[in-house]
Amino acid sequence: MKRILLATLSVIALQASAQDKVMTKELLWQLGRVNPVGITEKGDFLIYKVGIPNVDKNTVEYKTYQVTVDGKRIKELENTDGLIKDRNLSPDGKFKLSAEEVKVNKVLGKDRYPELKESNVYVYDGLDYRHWDKDNDGSFSHVFVTNLETNEKTDLLKDEPYYSPQAPFGGEEDYIWHPSGKSVIYVSKKKAGTAYATSTNTDLYEYHLDTKQTVNLTEKNLGYDTHPTFSPNGDLTWLQMKNDGYEADKNDIIVRHKGIDINLTAGWDGTVNSYVWSNDGKKVYFIAPIDGTTQLFEVNFPGVTRIAVQVKQLTNGIFDVASIVGFVKDKVLVTRTDFNTASEVYSYDLKKKTWNQITHVNDAAYSKIAKSKVEKRYVTTTDGKKMLVWVILPPNFDANKKYPTLLYCQGGPQSIVSPFYSFRWNFQLMAAEGYVIVAPNRRGLPGFGVEWNEAISKDWGGQAMNDYLSAIDDVSKEKYVDTARRGAVGASYGGYSVYYLAGIHQNRFKSFIAHCGVFNLHSMYGTTEETFFPNWDAGGAYWDTETNKDAAKTYYQHNPILLVKNWNTPILIFHGGKDYRVPIGQGQEAFAAAQLQGIKSRFVYLPDENHWVLKPQNAMVWQTEFFKWLKETL
């Protein structure tokens, strides 16, 4: 009984004592990470996993729990057999879906020359030779159907050089059974090599088990078609972007009803992150960014009637609704975070509009520390717009004191600055170290309308840079900001922002930190793995600048390398050796530029990390170097 009652509270081997007053990097890397598995078929239990970092072993270990949907009774599980409906089983239980790697192309030297088994060579005839953090060895993920009676397996992609699930992040959401059990719907971008690297045109394909034929269901749409599901009434539903090559395009919910594709969110000025059908098939619930947060919305399904489609925001507050777990009667279970707490599962009563926390994995840890104070501020930009800026203040904040202040530059470049809880870019930890954080939702971020979101493309070094400076200048009017101790930090496009600001800041900042940032747009174009991205955001290739005005502006006005002669401020540079999105050369070039000009600089190289930092001990070094640098320079 003791194990049952204390499972969640004891799941994390917290070292925090009663004397801990603020968040520390050590405590941050002891927090449990909640991952919902699903709701049991009877609707009485939530099944969830908790990832527990073990810094000593340099691993993350997982435990599984079940909790009643009211959050009152918890116990640890050895397995979840029979508790959650297996989405990969066919409706009649005779077949099962799975994903496996299939060797399709002869890429390795030993594939081409069997007598040279010790060779370490890759031979490519097109791009897509690497993706995210993995070299393409000629293998592709494919969806299989297994006959459970005969154990016979069928490759739905028939040894073709295409991915399903999609690389690098696709999973089970990329393939589903048709309700009839006679076919399978899967997502794939059926392009190879250079064509694959320059396109976002994924489609939904239907494979028929009886005829073994495959049909493209979304051939007319040229952008992303993803996340297929079926409504309770059997209507195929998915998320769709219109433009090929634009990965941050408006994402809409499409329902194919009686042969007609109905766009439920076409008239709504926003973009959808994820969605779930209501149990009665009358509504779709979805998560989307809005005004610096991500919230829960609903949209009614009118069918082919003349009833108007209406999008309605259901939740509101300084928190993020990160995912929808499922429904229990009039309640929806979701994951939720805020600036001071990592993800937990909550129940939201759709009728009463009330919240109930279901999981309490990190309550014990948070009960011992002081929280950061968060202010929501609106700043007027140089072009007369209103911009939301989050200001995160240190625990036990005293307005009569002066604090070093950090401008946080978001990546993406189209990723919202919201009450997310990162285990690296953690505002709670930064504030606990005594820094004020200024986090603007500058031009290019979702949640403020499609026009605001699209404004970053082909204008990386333009209005967004003015927005950053407007934010830091406005907050710097506060007496608690020590204007002699300001820094700017960021990753990816945020790292680009740091490199760019280093050349134009006019002595506003005393220190910079860039993680996996874009430094040289010329070399970035030739080395990043998803070429569609710079084709859209940069406006094209650097060799087209004589005829392409957008490309000319990008490469010859908004390229950080052109501003290096103005650098005069200490800079810390992090970069992962397996980062193929923003390859290692970007960080190396920036470090060389600083060193050769005699600027105080440091290069932290993480050879086995990608665009992120995932290994616990590497993350601890990252955090240590981050704050050590700030103490040295601010």
NORMO-V579743 format. One record per residue. N is the residue number from 1. SS is DSSP state (2 for helix, 1 for strand, 0 for the rest). PSI is psi in whole degrees, 0 to 359 (999 if undefined). Layout:
n->N ss->SS psi->PSI
n->N ss->SS psi->PSI
This chain:
n->1 ss->0 psi->321
n->2 ss->2 psi->320
n->3 ss->2 psi->321
n->4 ss->2 psi->313
n->5 ss->2 psi->329
n->6 ss->0 psi->10
n->7 ss->2 psi->308
n->8 ss->2 psi->322
n->9 ss->2 psi->332
n->10 ss->2 psi->3
n->11 ss->0 psi->333
n->12 ss->0 psi->129
n->13 ss->0 psi->72
n->14 ss->0 psi->135
n->15 ss->0 psi->357
n->16 ss->0 psi->137
n->17 ss->0 psi->175
n->18 ss->0 psi->343
n->19 ss->0 psi->347
n->20 ss->0 psi->124
n->21 ss->0 psi->334
n->22 ss->0 psi->168
n->23 ss->0 psi->142
n->24 ss->0 psi->163
n->25 ss->2 psi->328
n->26 ss->2 psi->316
n->27 ss->2 psi->321
n->28 ss->2 psi->322
n->29 ss->0 psi->19
n->30 ss->0 psi->351
n->31 ss->0 psi->144
n->32 ss->1 psi->147
n->33 ss->1 psi->113
n->34 ss->1 psi->128
n->35 ss->1 psi->103
n->36 ss->1 psi->139
n->37 ss->1 psi->318
n->38 ss->1 psi->180
n->39 ss->1 psi->138
n->40 ss->0 psi->157
n->41 ss->0 psi->327
n->42 ss->0 psi->351
n->43 ss->0 psi->19
n->44 ss->0 psi->338
n->45 ss->1 psi->147
n->46 ss->1 psi->131
n->47 ss->1 psi->131
n->48 ss->1 psi->155
n->49 ss->1 psi->153
n->50 ss->1 psi->120
n->51 ss->1 psi->127
n->52 ss->1 psi->106
n->53 ss->1 psi->137
n->54 ss->1 psi->97
n->55 ss->0 psi->322
n->56 ss->0 psi->318
n->57 ss->0 psi->351
n->58 ss->0 psi->40
n->59 ss->1 psi->170
n->60 ss->1 psi->121
n->61 ss->1 psi->150
n->62 ss->1 psi->141
n->63 ss->1 psi->152
n->64 ss->1 psi->141
n->65 ss->1 psi->160
n->66 ss->1 psi->144
n->67 ss->1 psi->142
n->68 ss->1 psi->150
n->69 ss->0 psi->352
n->70 ss->0 psi->357
n->71 ss->0 psi->13
n->72 ss->0 psi->331
n->73 ss->0 psi->126
n->74 ss->1 psi->145
n->75 ss->1 psi->154
n->76 ss->1 psi->145
n->77 ss->1 psi->145
n->78 ss->0 psi->324
n->79 ss->0 psi->172
n->80 ss->0 psi->21
n->81 ss->0 psi->126
n->82 ss->0 psi->357
n->83 ss->0 psi->323
n->84 ss->0 psi->134
n->85 ss->0 psi->130
n->86 ss->0 psi->106
n->87 ss->0 psi->343
n->88 ss->0 psi->352
n->89 ss->1 psi->139
n->90 ss->0 psi->157
n->91 ss->0 psi->329
n->92 ss->0 psi->359
n->93 ss->0 psi->10
n->94 ss->0 psi->342
n->95 ss->1 psi->157
n->96 ss->1 psi->139
n->97 ss->1 psi->149
n->98 ss->1 psi->169
n->99 ss->1 psi->135
n->100 ss->1 psi->155
n->101 ss->1 psi->134
n->102 ss->1 psi->129
n->103 ss->1 psi->118
n->104 ss->0 psi->312
n->105 ss->0 psi->147
n->106 ss->0 psi->98
n->107 ss->0 psi->320
n->108 ss->1 psi->150
n->109 ss->2 psi->319
n->110 ss->2 psi->340
n->111 ss->2 psi->320
n->112 ss->2 psi->329
n->113 ss->0 psi->82
n->114 ss->0 psi->334
n->115 ss->0 psi->347
n->116 ss->0 psi->64
n->117 ss->0 psi->337
n->118 ss->0 psi->4
n->119 ss->0 psi->150
n->120 ss->0 psi->78
n->121 ss->0 psi->141
n->122 ss->1 psi->134
n->123 ss->0 psi->122
n->124 ss->0 psi->147
n->125 ss->0 psi->3
n->126 ss->0 psi->175
n->127 ss->0 psi->192
n->128 ss->0 psi->33
n->129 ss->0 psi->350
n->130 ss->1 psi->156
n->131 ss->1 psi->123
n->132 ss->0 psi->280
n->133 ss->0 psi->19
n->134 ss->1 psi->132
n->135 ss->1 psi->139
n->136 ss->0 psi->113
n->137 ss->0 psi->15
n->138 ss->0 psi->2
n->139 ss->1 psi->147
n->140 ss->1 psi->141
n->141 ss->1 psi->131
n->142 ss->1 psi->152
n->143 ss->1 psi->135
n->144 ss->1 psi->148
n->145 ss->1 psi->125
n->146 ss->1 psi->126
n->147 ss->1 psi->112
n->148 ss->0 psi->344
n->149 ss->0 psi->320
n->150 ss->0 psi->348
n->151 ss->0 psi->16
n->152 ss->0 psi->134
n->153 ss->1 psi->141
n->154 ss->1 psi->125
n->155 ss->1 psi->113
n->156 ss->0 psi->340
n->157 ss->0 psi->2
n->158 ss->0 psi->49
n->159 ss->0 psi->29
n->160 ss->0 psi->155
n->161 ss->0 psi->53
n->162 ss->0 psi->159
n->163 ss->0 psi->138
n->164 ss->0 psi->113
n->165 ss->0 psi->160
n->166 ss->0 psi->139
n->167 ss->0 psi->146
n->168 ss->0 psi->354
n->169 ss->0 psi->0
n->170 ss->0 psi->151
n->171 ss->0 psi->213
n->172 ss->2 psi->339
n->173 ss->2 psi->349
n->174 ss->2 psi->359
n->175 ss->1 psi->139
n->176 ss->1 psi->159
n->177 ss->1 psi->142
n->178 ss->0 psi->143
n->179 ss->0 psi->334
n->180 ss->0 psi->341
n->181 ss->0 psi->6
n->182 ss->0 psi->354
n->183 ss->1 psi->166
n->184 ss->1 psi->137
n->185 ss->1 psi->130
n->186 ss->1 psi->158
n->187 ss->1 psi->134
n->188 ss->1 psi->147
n->189 ss->0 psi->97
n->190 ss->0 psi->67
n->191 ss->0 psi->153
n->192 ss->0 psi->155
n->193 ss->0 psi->228
n->194 ss->2 psi->322
n->195 ss->2 psi->324
n->196 ss->2 psi->317
n->197 ss->2 psi->344
n->198 ss->0 psi->9
n->199 ss->0 psi->152
n->200 ss->0 psi->16
n->201 ss->0 psi->74
n->202 ss->0 psi->151
n->203 ss->1 psi->165
n->204 ss->1 psi->128
n->205 ss->1 psi->142
n->206 ss->1 psi->120
n->207 ss->1 psi->124
n->208 ss->1 psi->123
n->209 ss->0 psi->324
n->210 ss->0 psi->315
n->211 ss->0 psi->346
n->212 ss->0 psi->26
n->213 ss->0 psi->150
n->214 ss->1 psi->136
n->215 ss->1 psi->134
n->216 ss->1 psi->116
n->217 ss->0 psi->345
n->218 ss->0 psi->34
n->219 ss->0 psi->329
n->220 ss->0 psi->336
n->221 ss->0 psi->134
n->222 ss->0 psi->350
n->223 ss->0 psi->204
n->224 ss->0 psi->134
n->225 ss->1 psi->117
n->226 ss->1 psi->174
n->227 ss->1 psi->59
n->228 ss->1 psi->140
n->229 ss->1 psi->174
n->230 ss->1 psi->139
n->231 ss->0 psi->165
n->232 ss->0 psi->339
n->233 ss->0 psi->5
n->234 ss->0 psi->16
n->235 ss->0 psi->127
n->236 ss->1 psi->134
n->237 ss->1 psi->144
n->238 ss->1 psi->173
n->239 ss->1 psi->142
n->240 ss->1 psi->135
n->241 ss->0 psi->146
n->242 ss->0 psi->322
n->243 ss->0 psi->127
n->244 ss->0 psi->131
n->245 ss->0 psi->353
n->246 ss->0 psi->98
n->247 ss->0 psi->343
n->248 ss->0 psi->27
n->249 ss->0 psi->163
n->250 ss->0 psi->127
n->251 ss->0 psi->119
n->252 ss->1 psi->156
n->253 ss->1 psi->121
n->254 ss->1 psi->134
n->255 ss->1 psi->125
n->256 ss->1 psi->104
n->257 ss->1 psi->119
n->258 ss->0 psi->40
n->259 ss->0 psi->1
n->260 ss->1 psi->132
n->261 ss->1 psi->117
n->262 ss->1 psi->121
n->263 ss->1 psi->105
n->264 ss->0 psi->337
n->265 ss->0 psi->17
n->266 ss->0 psi->320
n->267 ss->0 psi->6
n->268 ss->0 psi->132
n->269 ss->0 psi->68
n->270 ss->0 psi->183
n->271 ss->0 psi->141
n->272 ss->1 psi->135
n->273 ss->1 psi->311
n->274 ss->1 psi->165
n->275 ss->1 psi->162
n->276 ss->1 psi->138
n->277 ss->1 psi->146
n->278 ss->0 psi->158
n->279 ss->0 psi->333
n->280 ss->0 psi->358
n->281 ss->0 psi->13
n->282 ss->0 psi->343
n->283 ss->1 psi->158
n->284 ss->1 psi->128
n->285 ss->1 psi->137
n->286 ss->1 psi->162
n->287 ss->1 psi->137
n->288 ss->1 psi->153
n->289 ss->1 psi->142
n->290 ss->1 psi->121
n->291 ss->0 psi->48
n->292 ss->0 psi->11
n->293 ss->1 psi->172
n->294 ss->1 psi->132
n->295 ss->1 psi->169
n->296 ss->1 psi->133
n->297 ss->1 psi->166
n->298 ss->1 psi->152
n->299 ss->1 psi->134
n->300 ss->1 psi->155
n->301 ss->0 psi->110
n->302 ss->0 psi->351
n->303 ss->0 psi->220
n->304 ss->0 psi->14
n->305 ss->0 psi->176
n->306 ss->0 psi->10
n->307 ss->0 psi->134
n->308 ss->0 psi->143
n->309 ss->0 psi->129
n->310 ss->0 psi->125
n->311 ss->1 psi->132
n->312 ss->1 psi->127
n->313 ss->1 psi->128
n->314 ss->0 psi->325
n->315 ss->0 psi->158
n->316 ss->0 psi->138
n->317 ss->0 psi->174
n->318 ss->0 psi->73
n->319 ss->0 psi->167
n->320 ss->1 psi->129
n->321 ss->1 psi->110
n->322 ss->1 psi->326
n->323 ss->1 psi->156
n->324 ss->1 psi->124
n->325 ss->1 psi->317
n->326 ss->1 psi->186
n->327 ss->1 psi->144
n->328 ss->1 psi->102
n->329 ss->0 psi->241
n->330 ss->0 psi->15
n->331 ss->1 psi->147
n->332 ss->1 psi->133
n->333 ss->1 psi->131
n->334 ss->1 psi->164
n->335 ss->1 psi->147
n->336 ss->1 psi->142
n->337 ss->1 psi->165
n->338 ss->1 psi->183
n->339 ss->0 psi->339
n->340 ss->0 psi->358
n->341 ss->1 psi->138
n->342 ss->1 psi->174
n->343 ss->1 psi->133
n->344 ss->1 psi->163
n->345 ss->1 psi->133
n->346 ss->1 psi->156
n->347 ss->1 psi->131
n->348 ss->1 psi->121
n->349 ss->1 psi->114
n->350 ss->0 psi->336
n->351 ss->0 psi->312
n->352 ss->0 psi->345
n->353 ss->0 psi->40
n->354 ss->1 psi->156
n->355 ss->1 psi->149
n->356 ss->1 psi->123
n->357 ss->1 psi->127
n->358 ss->0 psi->312
n->359 ss->0 psi->151
n->360 ss->0 psi->44
n->361 ss->0 psi->320
n->362 ss->0 psi->13
n->363 ss->2 psi->318
n->364 ss->2 psi->320
n->365 ss->2 psi->313
n->366 ss->2 psi->336
n->367 ss->0 psi->344
n->368 ss->0 psi->1
n->369 ss->0 psi->153
n->370 ss->0 psi->142
n->371 ss->0 psi->158
n->372 ss->0 psi->148
n->373 ss->1 psi->137
n->374 ss->1 psi->132
n->375 ss->1 psi->138
n->376 ss->1 psi->121
n->377 ss->1 psi->146
n->378 ss->1 psi->129
n->379 ss->1 psi->140
n->380 ss->1 psi->127
n->381 ss->0 psi->174
n->382 ss->0 psi->340
n->383 ss->0 psi->19
n->384 ss->0 psi->15
n->385 ss->0 psi->162
n->386 ss->1 psi->126
n->387 ss->1 psi->130
n->388 ss->1 psi->132
n->389 ss->1 psi->124
n->390 ss->1 psi->136
n->391 ss->1 psi->116
n->392 ss->1 psi->123
n->393 ss->1 psi->150
n->394 ss->0 psi->152
n->395 ss->0 psi->147
n->396 ss->0 psi->38
n->397 ss->0 psi->138
n->398 ss->0 psi->110
n->399 ss->0 psi->346
n->400 ss->0 psi->353
n->401 ss->0 psi->164
n->402 ss->0 psi->138
n->403 ss->1 psi->143
n->404 ss->1 psi->147
n->405 ss->1 psi->136
n->406 ss->1 psi->128
n->407 ss->1 psi->119
n->408 ss->1 psi->125
n->409 ss->1 psi->117
n->410 ss->0 psi->149
n->411 ss->0 psi->197
n->412 ss->0 psi->281
n->413 ss->0 psi->4
n->414 ss->0 psi->57
n->415 ss->0 psi->131
n->416 ss->0 psi->145
n->417 ss->0 psi->106
n->418 ss->0 psi->182
n->419 ss->0 psi->49
n->420 ss->0 psi->162
n->421 ss->0 psi->98
n->422 ss->0 psi->149
n->423 ss->0 psi->9
n->424 ss->0 psi->295
n->425 ss->0 psi->73
n->426 ss->0 psi->109
n->427 ss->2 psi->326
n->428 ss->2 psi->317
n->429 ss->2 psi->317
n->430 ss->2 psi->316
n->431 ss->2 psi->322
n->432 ss->2 psi->335
n->433 ss->0 psi->1
n->434 ss->0 psi->16
n->435 ss->0 psi->142
n->436 ss->1 psi->134
n->437 ss->1 psi->129
n->438 ss->1 psi->114
n->439 ss->1 psi->93
n->440 ss->1 psi->145
n->441 ss->0 psi->71
n->442 ss->0 psi->176
n->443 ss->0 psi->135
n->444 ss->0 psi->359
n->445 ss->0 psi->144
n->446 ss->0 psi->161
n->447 ss->0 psi->0
n->448 ss->0 psi->24
n->449 ss->0 psi->154
n->450 ss->2 psi->321
n->451 ss->2 psi->315
n->452 ss->2 psi->319
n->453 ss->2 psi->320
n->454 ss->2 psi->349
n->455 ss->0 psi->344
n->456 ss->0 psi->328
n->457 ss->0 psi->130
n->458 ss->0 psi->15
n->459 ss->0 psi->42
n->460 ss->0 psi->318
n->461 ss->0 psi->17
n->462 ss->0 psi->248
n->463 ss->2 psi->327
n->464 ss->2 psi->322
n->465 ss->2 psi->321
n->466 ss->2 psi->323
n->467 ss->2 psi->317
n->468 ss->2 psi->311
n->469 ss->2 psi->325
n->470 ss->2 psi->319
n->471 ss->2 psi->309
n->472 ss->2 psi->325
n->473 ss->2 psi->321
n->474 ss->2 psi->312
n->475 ss->2 psi->330
n->476 ss->0 psi->350
n->477 ss->0 psi->341
n->478 ss->0 psi->141
n->479 ss->0 psi->336
n->480 ss->0 psi->352
n->481 ss->1 psi->123
n->482 ss->1 psi->99
n->483 ss->1 psi->347
n->484 ss->1 psi->354
n->485 ss->1 psi->69
n->486 ss->1 psi->141
n->487 ss->1 psi->167
n->488 ss->1 psi->134
n->489 ss->1 psi->151
n->490 ss->1 psi->166
n->491 ss->1 psi->151
n->492 ss->0 psi->241
n->493 ss->2 psi->330
n->494 ss->2 psi->325
n->495 ss->2 psi->319
n->496 ss->2 psi->315
n->497 ss->2 psi->318
n->498 ss->2 psi->313
n->499 ss->2 psi->320
n->500 ss->2 psi->314
n->501 ss->2 psi->330
n->502 ss->2 psi->337
n->503 ss->2 psi->352
n->504 ss->2 psi->2
n->505 ss->0 psi->348
n->506 ss->0 psi->48
n->507 ss->0 psi->21
n->508 ss->0 psi->322
n->509 ss->0 psi->148
n->510 ss->0 psi->348
n->511 ss->1 psi->150
n->512 ss->1 psi->148
n->513 ss->1 psi->124
n->514 ss->1 psi->130
n->515 ss->1 psi->122
n->516 ss->0 psi->48
n->517 ss->0 psi->155
n->518 ss->0 psi->123
n->519 ss->0 psi->319
n->520 ss->0 psi->104
n->521 ss->2 psi->336
n->522 ss->2 psi->305
n->523 ss->2 psi->332
n->524 ss->2 psi->318
n->525 ss->2 psi->322
n->526 ss->2 psi->353
n->527 ss->2 psi->341
n->528 ss->0 psi->151
n->529 ss->0 psi->335
n->530 ss->0 psi->88
n->531 ss->2 psi->338
n->532 ss->2 psi->331
n->533 ss->2 psi->304
n->534 ss->2 psi->334
n->535 ss->2 psi->321
n->536 ss->2 psi->307
n->537 ss->2 psi->325
n->538 ss->0 psi->344
n->539 ss->0 psi->359
n->540 ss->0 psi->194
n->541 ss->0 psi->154
n->542 ss->2 psi->341
n->543 ss->2 psi->359
n->544 ss->2 psi->14
n->545 ss->0 psi->338
n->546 ss->0 psi->332
n->547 ss->0 psi->350
n->548 ss->0 psi->108
n->549 ss->2 psi->322
n->550 ss->2 psi->315
n->551 ss->2 psi->321
n->552 ss->2 psi->316
n->553 ss->2 psi->317
n->554 ss->2 psi->307
n->555 ss->2 psi->336
n->556 ss->2 psi->1
n->557 ss->2 psi->324
n->558 ss->0 psi->23
n->559 ss->0 psi->119
n->560 ss->2 psi->331
n->561 ss->2 psi->337
n->562 ss->2 psi->347
n->563 ss->2 psi->2
n->564 ss->2 psi->329
n->565 ss->2 psi->342
n->566 ss->2 psi->355
n->567 ss->0 psi->137
n->568 ss->0 psi->16
n->569 ss->0 psi->140
n->570 ss->1 psi->142
n->571 ss->1 psi->133
n->572 ss->1 psi->132
n->573 ss->1 psi->123
n->574 ss->1 psi->144
n->575 ss->1 psi->140
n->576 ss->1 psi->138
n->577 ss->0 psi->336
n->578 ss->0 psi->20
n->579 ss->0 psi->106
n->580 ss->0 psi->351
n->581 ss->0 psi->308
n->582 ss->0 psi->91
n->583 ss->0 psi->159
n->584 ss->2 psi->329
n->585 ss->2 psi->333
n->586 ss->2 psi->313
n->587 ss->2 psi->322
n->588 ss->2 psi->318
n->589 ss->2 psi->318
n->590 ss->2 psi->318
n->591 ss->2 psi->317
n->592 ss->2 psi->319
n->593 ss->2 psi->319
n->594 ss->2 psi->313
n->595 ss->2 psi->317
n->596 ss->2 psi->346
n->597 ss->0 psi->5
n->598 ss->0 psi->22
n->599 ss->0 psi->133
n->600 ss->0 psi->124
n->601 ss->1 psi->158
n->602 ss->1 psi->141
n->603 ss->1 psi->117
n->604 ss->1 psi->109
n->605 ss->1 psi->127
n->606 ss->1 psi->88
n->607 ss->0 psi->332
n->608 ss->0 psi->17
n->609 ss->0 psi->154
n->610 ss->0 psi->222
n->611 ss->0 psi->343
n->612 ss->0 psi->180
n->613 ss->0 psi->110
n->614 ss->0 psi->332
n->615 ss->0 psi->132
n->616 ss->2 psi->314
n->617 ss->2 psi->324
n->618 ss->2 psi->319
n->619 ss->2 psi->323
n->620 ss->2 psi->320
n->621 ss->2 psi->317
n->622 ss->2 psi->309
n->623 ss->2 psi->319
n->624 ss->2 psi->314
n->625 ss->2 psi->323
n->626 ss->2 psi->306
n->627 ss->2 psi->332
n->628 ss->2 psi->318
n->629 ss->2 psi->316
n->630 ss->2 psi->322
n->631 ss->2 psi->325
n->632 ss->2 psi->325
n->633 ss->2 psi->341
n->634 ss->0 psi->999
